[in-house]
Amino acid sequence: MTTPGFAPMRDESRLFRDAMASFPSGVTIVTTTDESGRWWGFTASSFCSVSMEPPLVLVCLATSAQCHPAFERAERYIVHVVHREHVDLAVRFATRGADKFADAGFRSDERGLPVLDQASVTLECAAHAVHSAGDHSILLGRVERTLIGEERPAVYFRRRFHHIGDAA
């Protein structure tokens, strides 16, 4: 017998995924380099501020991601909040095996990290901590530099990208 409004346990995983997809969030592309200077990146919608003093943000990365080892060891990374012009790029960075940086508009910053110009927000972070959390790692970054662009960010809701209309 099931409780009204609740599905049987076998559906819990699917329902949880659907519930999380029903929470609107911004979309980020996170980039870094490994010890050899190779660029790595991924798309994340699990992103938020953690602390104002010191300024900390978190982003979550699947432990199964090809780039996970690079980010687990990274001393620095950059969080880019994407806008409507970057939606296809965000999809590419979420695709396993894709050539993520090819003709994508990234350039090297003074430390060799890949930077996407004209993001809605760019946060240059120093690695603060990495925490294991189920099948993901929580990357905590201390924000050392913040850039705010003109474009409004894209929003991800129910597995689709949306655009903010007249919000200030």
GROMACS elastic network, one bead per residue, 0.5 to 0.9 nm:
[ bonds ]
;  ai    aj funct       b0    kb
    1     8     6  0.86800   500
    2     5     6  0.83594   500
    2     6     6  0.66134   500
    2     7     6  0.68421   500
    2     8     6  0.64370   500
    3     6     6  0.55160   500
    3     7     6  0.77575   500
    3     8     6  0.87275   500
    4     7     6  0.81473   500
    6     9     6  0.88134   500
    6    12     6  0.88705   500
    7    10     6  0.80413   500
    7    11     6  0.61606   500
    7    12     6  0.69045   500
    7    15     6  0.81825   500
    8    11     6  0.57567   500
    8    12     6  0.69266   500
    9    12     6  0.50536   500
    9    13     6  0.79894   500
   10    13     6  0.70843   500
   10    14     6  0.83037   500
   11    14     6  0.54192   500
   11    15     6  0.60272   500
   11    16     6  0.85084   500
   12    16     6  0.58733   500
   12    17     6  0.85141   500
   13    16     6  0.51319   500
   13    17     6  0.62972   500
   13    18     6  0.86693   500
   14    17     6  0.51575   500
   14    18     6  0.61891   500
   14    19     6  0.85613   500
   15    19     6  0.59753   500
   15    20     6  0.85645   500
   16    20     6  0.61867   500
   16    21     6  0.85468   500
   17    20     6  0.52024   500
   17    21     6  0.61614   500
   17    22     6  0.86717   500
   18    21     6  0.50038   500
   18    22     6  0.62732   500
   18   158     6  0.74946   500
   19    22     6  0.50587   500
   19    23     6  0.69166   500
   19   158     6  0.87140   500
   20    23     6  0.53976   500
   20    24     6  0.84825   500
   20   158     6  0.83401   500
   21    24     6  0.72464   500
   21    25     6  0.89620   500
   21   156     6  0.80706   500
   21   157     6  0.59402   500
   21   159     6  0.60819   500
   22   157     6  0.57866   500
   22   158     6  0.50462   500
   22   159     6  0.82273   500
   23   156     6  0.83269   500
   23   157     6  0.62851   500
   23   158     6  0.75656   500
   24   155     6  0.64072   500
   24   156     6  0.55794   500
   24   158     6  0.76232   500
   25    45     6  0.60916   500
   25    46     6  0.77173   500
   25    47     6  0.82798   500
   25   154     6  0.86234   500
   25   155     6  0.55043   500
   25   156     6  0.53767   500
   25   157     6  0.67728   500
   26    44     6  0.86502   500
   26    45     6  0.58902   500
   26    46     6  0.83248   500
   26    47     6  0.77664   500
   26    81     6  0.70537   500
   26    82     6  0.77752   500
   26   153     6  0.67549   500
   26   154     6  0.61601   500
   26   156     6  0.60382   500
   26   157     6  0.89619   500
   27    43     6  0.70832   500
   27    44     6  0.59431   500
   27    46     6  0.79818   500
   27    47     6  0.79172   500
   27    80     6  0.83496   500
   27    81     6  0.58820   500
   27    82     6  0.59107   500
   27    83     6  0.82749   500
   27    87     6  0.88057   500
   27    90     6  0.76064   500
   27   153     6  0.77561   500
   27   154     6  0.66140   500
   27   155     6  0.63874   500
   27   156     6  0.65533   500
   27   161     6  0.89255   500
   28    42     6  0.82582   500
   28    43     6  0.56119   500
   28    44     6  0.51817   500
   28    45     6  0.61001   500
   28    46     6  0.84523   500
   28    47     6  0.75037   500
   28    59     6  0.88291   500
   28    79     6  0.62990   500
   28    80     6  0.52265   500
   28    82     6  0.56806   500
   28    90     6  0.74578   500
   29    41     6  0.67578   500
   29    42     6  0.56355   500
   29    44     6  0.62753   500
   29    45     6  0.87886   500
   29    78     6  0.81846   500
   29    79     6  0.59924   500
   29    80     6  0.51355   500
   29    81     6  0.66395   500
   29    82     6  0.70079   500
   29    89     6  0.85556   500
   29    90     6  0.64350   500
   29    93     6  0.71183   500
   29    94     6  0.88486   500
   29   116     6  0.89200   500
   30    40     6  0.83401   500
   30    41     6  0.53541   500
   30    42     6  0.54898   500
   30    43     6  0.63291   500
   30    44     6  0.73264   500
   30    59     6  0.84907   500
   30    77     6  0.68585   500
   30    78     6  0.55399   500
   30    80     6  0.61227   500
   30    81     6  0.87587   500
   30    93     6  0.89924   500
   31    39     6  0.71599   500
   31    40     6  0.56267   500
   31    42     6  0.68097   500
   31    71     6  0.85252   500
   31    76     6  0.89510   500
   31    77     6  0.55787   500
   31    78     6  0.52814   500
   31    79     6  0.67248   500
   31    80     6  0.81924   500
   31   113     6  0.71655   500
   31   114     6  0.61157   500
   31   115     6  0.75411   500
   32    37     6  0.89012   500
   32    38     6  0.83439   500
   32    39     6  0.58864   500
   32    40     6  0.53716   500
   32    41     6  0.63857   500
   32    70     6  0.76655   500
   32    71     6  0.69699   500
   32    74     6  0.69508   500
   32    75     6  0.87129   500
   32    76     6  0.66059   500
   32    78     6  0.65406   500
   32   112     6  0.86736   500
   32   113     6  0.55333   500
   32   114     6  0.64770   500
   33    36     6  0.76288   500
   33    37     6  0.52332   500
   33    38     6  0.52157   500
   33    40     6  0.57247   500
   33    41     6  0.85357   500
   33    70     6  0.70618   500
   33    71     6  0.81699   500
   33    74     6  0.71728   500
   33    76     6  0.81950   500
   33    77     6  0.77505   500
   33   112     6  0.74500   500
   33   113     6  0.59310   500
   33   114     6  0.76244   500
   34    37     6  0.52747   500
   34    38     6  0.54746   500
   34    39     6  0.67513   500
   34    40     6  0.73927   500
   34    69     6  0.87587   500
   34    70     6  0.53275   500
   34    71     6  0.78602   500
   34    73     6  0.77932   500
   34    74     6  0.66655   500
   35    38     6  0.74793   500
   35    70     6  0.81789   500
   35    73     6  0.87657   500
   35    74     6  0.82980   500
   37   112     6  0.72489   500
   37   113     6  0.83420   500
   39   101     6  0.79737   500
   39   112     6  0.87664   500
   39   113     6  0.72547   500
   39   114     6  0.66706   500
   40    66     6  0.89987   500
   40    67     6  0.60267   500
   40    70     6  0.71819   500
   40    71     6  0.80713   500
   40   100     6  0.82849   500
   40   101     6  0.84956   500
   40   114     6  0.83444   500
   41    67     6  0.67451   500
   41    71     6  0.86297   500
   41    93     6  0.65834   500
   41    94     6  0.89069   500
   41   100     6  0.74628   500
   41   101     6  0.84453   500
   41   114     6  0.87571   500
   42    61     6  0.80292   500
   42    65     6  0.84701   500
   42    67     6  0.74609   500
   42    90     6  0.80803   500
   42    92     6  0.87250   500
   42    94     6  0.58700   500
   42    95     6  0.84946   500
   42   100     6  0.85485   500
   43    61     6  0.87090   500
   43    89     6  0.89348   500
   43    90     6  0.57564   500
   43    91     6  0.74862   500
   43    92     6  0.83281   500
   43    93     6  0.52650   500
   43    94     6  0.50621   500
   43    95     6  0.87434   500
   44    47     6  0.67537   500
   44    59     6  0.68580   500
   44    60     6  0.68321   500
   44    61     6  0.72409   500
   44    90     6  0.85748   500
   44    94     6  0.78691   500
   45    48     6  0.89887   500
   45    59     6  0.79405   500
   45    60     6  0.82030   500
   45   155     6  0.89852   500
   45   156     6  0.75083   500
   46    58     6  0.79358   500
   46    59     6  0.55856   500
   46    60     6  0.55611   500
   46    61     6  0.83315   500
   47    57     6  0.72230   500
   47    58     6  0.55235   500
   47    60     6  0.68193   500
   48    56     6  0.88780   500
   48    57     6  0.56680   500
   48    58     6  0.55873   500
   48    59     6  0.68807   500
   49    52     6  0.78906   500
   49    55     6  0.79230   500
   49    56     6  0.60906   500
   49    58     6  0.63567   500
   50    55     6  0.75284   500
   50    56     6  0.52255   500
   50    57     6  0.51036   500
   50    58     6  0.66003   500
   50   140     6  0.83633   500
   51    54     6  0.60645   500
   51    55     6  0.52726   500
   51    57     6  0.70838   500
   52    56     6  0.65781   500
   53    56     6  0.75989   500
   54   142     6  0.70203   500
   54   143     6  0.81912   500
   55   141     6  0.83447   500
   55   142     6  0.56944   500
   55   143     6  0.55036   500
   55   144     6  0.79237   500
   56   125     6  0.85006   500
   56   128     6  0.80853   500
   56   140     6  0.65892   500
   56   141     6  0.55045   500
   56   143     6  0.58536   500
   57   125     6  0.84970   500
   57   139     6  0.82338   500
   57   140     6  0.57522   500
   57   141     6  0.53867   500
   57   142     6  0.66335   500
   57   143     6  0.71068   500
   58   138     6  0.64694   500
   58   139     6  0.54691   500
   58   141     6  0.62023   500
   58   142     6  0.89776   500
   59    79     6  0.86139   500
   59   137     6  0.84175   500
   59   138     6  0.59209   500
   59   139     6  0.53544   500
   59   140     6  0.67814   500
   59   141     6  0.82602   500
   60   133     6  0.88662   500
   60   136     6  0.62758   500
   60   137     6  0.56625   500
   60   139     6  0.60417   500
   60   140     6  0.88106   500
   61    64     6  0.84921   500
   61    65     6  0.72347   500
   61    67     6  0.88875   500
   61    68     6  0.69348   500
   61    71     6  0.86496   500
   61   135     6  0.86259   500
   61   136     6  0.52997   500
   61   137     6  0.53387   500
   61   138     6  0.65920   500
   61   139     6  0.74563   500
   62    65     6  0.53835   500
   62    68     6  0.70995   500
   62   135     6  0.59490   500
   62   137     6  0.63205   500
   62   138     6  0.89849   500
   63    66     6  0.82857   500
   63    67     6  0.87778   500
   63    68     6  0.58148   500
   63    69     6  0.83195   500
   63   132     6  0.88035   500
   63   134     6  0.87595   500
   63   135     6  0.57533   500
   63   136     6  0.50016   500
   63   137     6  0.62463   500
   64    67     6  0.85060   500
   64    68     6  0.70015   500
   64   135     6  0.76322   500
   64   136     6  0.80074   500
   65    68     6  0.52274   500
   65    69     6  0.83939   500
   65    96     6  0.77278   500
   66    69     6  0.73751   500
   66    70     6  0.85250   500
   66    96     6  0.75794   500
   66    97     6  0.83530   500
   67    70     6  0.54363   500
   67    71     6  0.64603   500
   67    72     6  0.86885   500
   68    71     6  0.52511   500
   68    72     6  0.59456   500
   68    73     6  0.86738   500
   68   137     6  0.84254   500
   69    72     6  0.50233   500
   69    73     6  0.63429   500
   69    74     6  0.84549   500
   70    73     6  0.54396   500
   70    74     6  0.58773   500
   71    75     6  0.82436   500
   71    76     6  0.85737   500
   71    77     6  0.78773   500
   71   139     6  0.80891   500
   72    75     6  0.87484   500
   72   130     6  0.67988   500
   72   137     6  0.82097   500
   72   139     6  0.78086   500
   73   127     6  0.87971   500
   74    77     6  0.69573   500
   74   126     6  0.85704   500
   74   127     6  0.67789   500
   75   125     6  0.86091   500
   75   126     6  0.58892   500
   75   127     6  0.50723   500
   75   128     6  0.83744   500
   76   113     6  0.81549   500
   76   124     6  0.76042   500
   76   125     6  0.56202   500
   76   127     6  0.54016   500
   76   141     6  0.80695   500
   77   113     6  0.71706   500
   77   114     6  0.86785   500
   77   123     6  0.85330   500
   77   124     6  0.63400   500
   77   125     6  0.53745   500
   77   126     6  0.65506   500
   77   127     6  0.72378   500
   77   141     6  0.79718   500
   78   113     6  0.75970   500
   78   114     6  0.77511   500
   78   115     6  0.71635   500
   78   122     6  0.69326   500
   78   123     6  0.56481   500
   78   125     6  0.57848   500
   78   126     6  0.86537   500
   79   115     6  0.89859   500
   79   121     6  0.79936   500
   79   122     6  0.57880   500
   79   123     6  0.50833   500
   79   124     6  0.65919   500
   79   125     6  0.75134   500
   80   115     6  0.81116   500
   80   116     6  0.71148   500
   80   119     6  0.59252   500
   80   120     6  0.73025   500
   80   121     6  0.57865   500
   80   123     6  0.65070   500
   80   124     6  0.87998   500
   81   119     6  0.59173   500
   81   120     6  0.53754   500
   81   122     6  0.64337   500
   81   123     6  0.84933   500
   81   153     6  0.64954   500
   81   154     6  0.81429   500
   82    85     6  0.78092   500
   82    86     6  0.56527   500
   82    87     6  0.70994   500
   82    89     6  0.88483   500
   82    90     6  0.75011   500
   82   118     6  0.88258   500
   82   119     6  0.54679   500
   82   120     6  0.57505   500
   82   121     6  0.74705   500
   82   151     6  0.87482   500
   82   152     6  0.84105   500
   82   153     6  0.55678   500
   82   154     6  0.60861   500
   82   155     6  0.88181   500
   83    86     6  0.54668   500
   83    87     6  0.67477   500
   83   118     6  0.89145   500
   83   119     6  0.66007   500
   83   120     6  0.59461   500
   83   151     6  0.62682   500
   83   152     6  0.58994   500
   83   155     6  0.82652   500
   83   163     6  0.79614   500
   84    87     6  0.54514   500
   84    88     6  0.86289   500
   84   151     6  0.81857   500
   84   152     6  0.78175   500
   84   153     6  0.68448   500
   84   154     6  0.53853   500
   84   155     6  0.88367   500
   84   161     6  0.82961   500
   84   162     6  0.80810   500
   84   163     6  0.66338   500
   85    88     6  0.75704   500
   85    89     6  0.83065   500
   85   154     6  0.87818   500
   86    89     6  0.50531   500
   86    90     6  0.61550   500
   86    91     6  0.87547   500
   86   119     6  0.81131   500
   86   154     6  0.84013   500
   87    90     6  0.50452   500
   87    91     6  0.63857   500
   87    92     6  0.87010   500
   87   154     6  0.74339   500
   87   161     6  0.72810   500
   88    91     6  0.51008   500
   88    92     6  0.62453   500
   88    93     6  0.87334   500
   89    93     6  0.61877   500
   89    94     6  0.86036   500
   89   100     6  0.78125   500
   89   104     6  0.71067   500
   90    93     6  0.51204   500
   90    94     6  0.62787   500
   90    95     6  0.88225   500
   91    94     6  0.50660   500
   91    95     6  0.64004   500
   92    95     6  0.51615   500
   92    96     6  0.83144   500
   92    98     6  0.63045   500
   92    99     6  0.78476   500
   92   100     6  0.60329   500
   93    96     6  0.77500   500
   93    98     6  0.72142   500
   93    99     6  0.84223   500
   93   100     6  0.55729   500
   93   101     6  0.84991   500
   94    98     6  0.84304   500
   94   100     6  0.88933   500
   95    98     6  0.56745   500
   95   100     6  0.83737   500
   96    99     6  0.89897   500
   97   100     6  0.82602   500
   98   101     6  0.88023   500
   99   102     6  0.58752   500
  100   103     6  0.86168   500
  100   104     6  0.73020   500
  101   104     6  0.51880   500
  101   105     6  0.77158   500
  101   106     6  0.69640   500
  101   114     6  0.88157   500
  102   105     6  0.81719   500
  102   106     6  0.88069   500
  103   106     6  0.79183   500
  104   116     6  0.81365   500
  105   115     6  0.83580   500
  105   116     6  0.61372   500
  105   117     6  0.72284   500
  106   114     6  0.56604   500
  106   115     6  0.51641   500
  106   117     6  0.68877   500
  107   112     6  0.84456   500
  107   113     6  0.79246   500
  107   114     6  0.54607   500
  107   115     6  0.53453   500
  107   116     6  0.66982   500
  107   117     6  0.78479   500
  108   111     6  0.73065   500
  108   113     6  0.52475   500
  108   115     6  0.60496   500
  109   112     6  0.51333   500
  109   113     6  0.53861   500
  109   114     6  0.64405   500
  109   115     6  0.63194   500
  110   113     6  0.75101   500
  111   114     6  0.89910   500
  112   115     6  0.89327   500
  115   122     6  0.83862   500
  116   119     6  0.63527   500
  116   122     6  0.82115   500
  117   122     6  0.85048   500
  118   121     6  0.80970   500
  118   122     6  0.85236   500
  118   148     6  0.87085   500
  118   149     6  0.60140   500
  118   150     6  0.78565   500
  118   151     6  0.78072   500
  119   122     6  0.62358   500
  119   147     6  0.86340   500
  119   148     6  0.77539   500
  119   149     6  0.60284   500
  119   150     6  0.83417   500
  119   151     6  0.73204   500
  119   153     6  0.82736   500
  120   147     6  0.83094   500
  120   148     6  0.59664   500
  120   150     6  0.63689   500
  120   151     6  0.52208   500
  120   152     6  0.60126   500
  120   153     6  0.56284   500
  120   154     6  0.88326   500
  121   146     6  0.72874   500
  121   147     6  0.56603   500
  121   149     6  0.57736   500
  121   150     6  0.88161   500
  121   151     6  0.87818   500
  121   153     6  0.81923   500
  122   145     6  0.80579   500
  122   146     6  0.58347   500
  122   147     6  0.50210   500
  122   148     6  0.65200   500
  122   149     6  0.80454   500
  123   143     6  0.61423   500
  123   144     6  0.74582   500
  123   145     6  0.58722   500
  123   147     6  0.65549   500
  123   148     6  0.88218   500
  124   141     6  0.86236   500
  124   142     6  0.82456   500
  124   143     6  0.57457   500
  124   144     6  0.56995   500
  124   145     6  0.51075   500
  124   146     6  0.65250   500
  124   147     6  0.85916   500
  125   128     6  0.84617   500
  125   140     6  0.88345   500
  125   141     6  0.51696   500
  125   142     6  0.51410   500
  125   144     6  0.56196   500
  125   145     6  0.72713   500
  126   140     6  0.87011   500
  126   141     6  0.54708   500
  126   142     6  0.51439   500
  126   143     6  0.65718   500
  126   144     6  0.69337   500
  127   130     6  0.79863   500
  127   139     6  0.74760   500
  127   140     6  0.63699   500
  127   142     6  0.62990   500
  127   143     6  0.89471   500
  128   139     6  0.77591   500
  128   140     6  0.53157   500
  128   142     6  0.57274   500
  129   138     6  0.80936   500
  129   139     6  0.61871   500
  129   140     6  0.50763   500
  129   141     6  0.70113   500
  130   137     6  0.64910   500
  130   138     6  0.55833   500
  130   140     6  0.61106   500
  130   141     6  0.88732   500
  131   136     6  0.86793   500
  131   137     6  0.55477   500
  131   138     6  0.50276   500
  131   139     6  0.67078   500
  131   140     6  0.80973   500
  132   135     6  0.78980   500
  132   136     6  0.64542   500
  132   138     6  0.63699   500
  133   136     6  0.52334   500
  133   137     6  0.54505   500
  133   138     6  0.66443   500
  134   137     6  0.76255   500
  143   146     6  0.71638   500
  148   151     6  0.88235   500
  149   152     6  0.81535   500
  152   163     6  0.77394   500
  152   164     6  0.66026   500
  152   165     6  0.85652   500
  152   167     6  0.85495   500
  152   168     6  0.89257   500
  153   163     6  0.71282   500
  153   164     6  0.70293   500
  154   161     6  0.64362   500
  154   162     6  0.58313   500
  154   163     6  0.50391   500
  154   164     6  0.67101   500
  155   160     6  0.82804   500
  155   161     6  0.56009   500
  155   162     6  0.50383   500
  155   163     6  0.60255   500
  155   164     6  0.71710   500
  156   159     6  0.64506   500
  156   160     6  0.56111   500
  156   162     6  0.61003   500
  156   163     6  0.87480   500
  157   160     6  0.54939   500
  157   161     6  0.63947   500
  157   162     6  0.71040   500
  158   161     6  0.83595   500
  164   167     6  0.63862   500
  165   168     6  0.88871   500
